[in-house]
Amino acid sequence: MQHPPQSRWQQRVFEDVLKERRYQERQWGQDVDDNLNTPWMWCAYICSYATKWMKNPHFWTREDTEEFYDRMIQTSAIAAAAAESILRQRDAHGKTFYESDTRPEQ
């Protein structure tokens, strides 16, 4: 690894994100990621997962904090999936399916 984790907490988080990515790959594969999910859709998924834990923002229990941690890991893994999809598509086709060859007129 070119940039190793700087602390045991970073190591744990990276391991948990990678574990979640492996789960997501088994669950959904890459076809939808590389053929249907646009940047708008990725952002919607990220926002949805990032806020699922929100209940009462003025009272936190250990259980709430655990759920927050889990959702942040899932959110991070979804963001990683979006980035992976871009790289895969560019490797295979030179661009993503949603990239246009021309810029819209302004």
N, C-alpha and C positions, 0 to 999 in steps of 0.2 A: 504494500500500500504506500503510495507516494506521500500522503499526508496522514500519518497515523493519528489516532485520537489523542487529545492532549490531557485527558483525565479519564478516570474510570467511569464517570457519569456520561461523558461523550461516548465511550466505548459501549456502554449499556444501551444508550439511546440508538446508536447506529445498528447495533445487533437487533434491537427490537424492531426498528424500521425495516431492516433486511428480512427479518422473519415475517413481518406483515406483507412485504412485497412478494415473498414466496407464496404466501397464502393467496394473495390476490391473483397471482399468475395461475395457480392451480384452479382457482374459482372461476376466473373469467377469460383467461388466455390473453392473446394479443390482438386478435382479429378486430374486435370493436375499437380498441385503442387506436389502431393504425388505419382504420377505414371509416369510422363514424364519429369519434369524439373530436370535436373542434375545440379551440381554445376557450370559447364561451362555455362549453359543456364541462371541460376540466375545471374551470373556475367555479362553476355551480356545484360540482361535486366537492371541491375543496371547502367552499363556504358552508355547505351542508354538514359535512363531517366536523368542521371546526366549531360549529355552534350546537351540535346535538346534545352536548353535555349541559348546556345552559339551563338552569332551573331558577333557583333563588340566588341572585348574585351577592346577597348580603350575609349569607350564612353558609359556611363550608364545613363539610364533614370529611373524614378520611375517605369514605366511599365516593364522595363527590370528586375529591382530588384524584383518586384512582381512575375514575371515569374520565376526568379531564386528561390525565396522562395517556390513557388508552386512545382517546380521540385525537390527541396531538400526534401520536405515533401513526394512526391510520391516515390522518391528514398529510403528514410528511410522506408517507408511502404513496399516496395518491399523487402528490406533486412529483415524486420521483418517477412514477409511472408515466406521467405526462412528458417529462423530460426524456425518458427512455424512448417513448414513442416517436418523438421528434428525431432522435438520433437514428433509430431503426429505419424510419421512412426515408430519411436523407441518404442513408447507406444504400437502401434498396432502389430508390427512385430519383435521387438528387434533390428532392424537396418533399414536403408534406402534401397530403392530398388536398389540404385547404389553402395552400399557398398559391397565389395568383402569379402569373408571369409578368403582369403589368400593374402599375400603381393606379388607383382610381384618380380621376381628375379632381382637382380641388378648386 
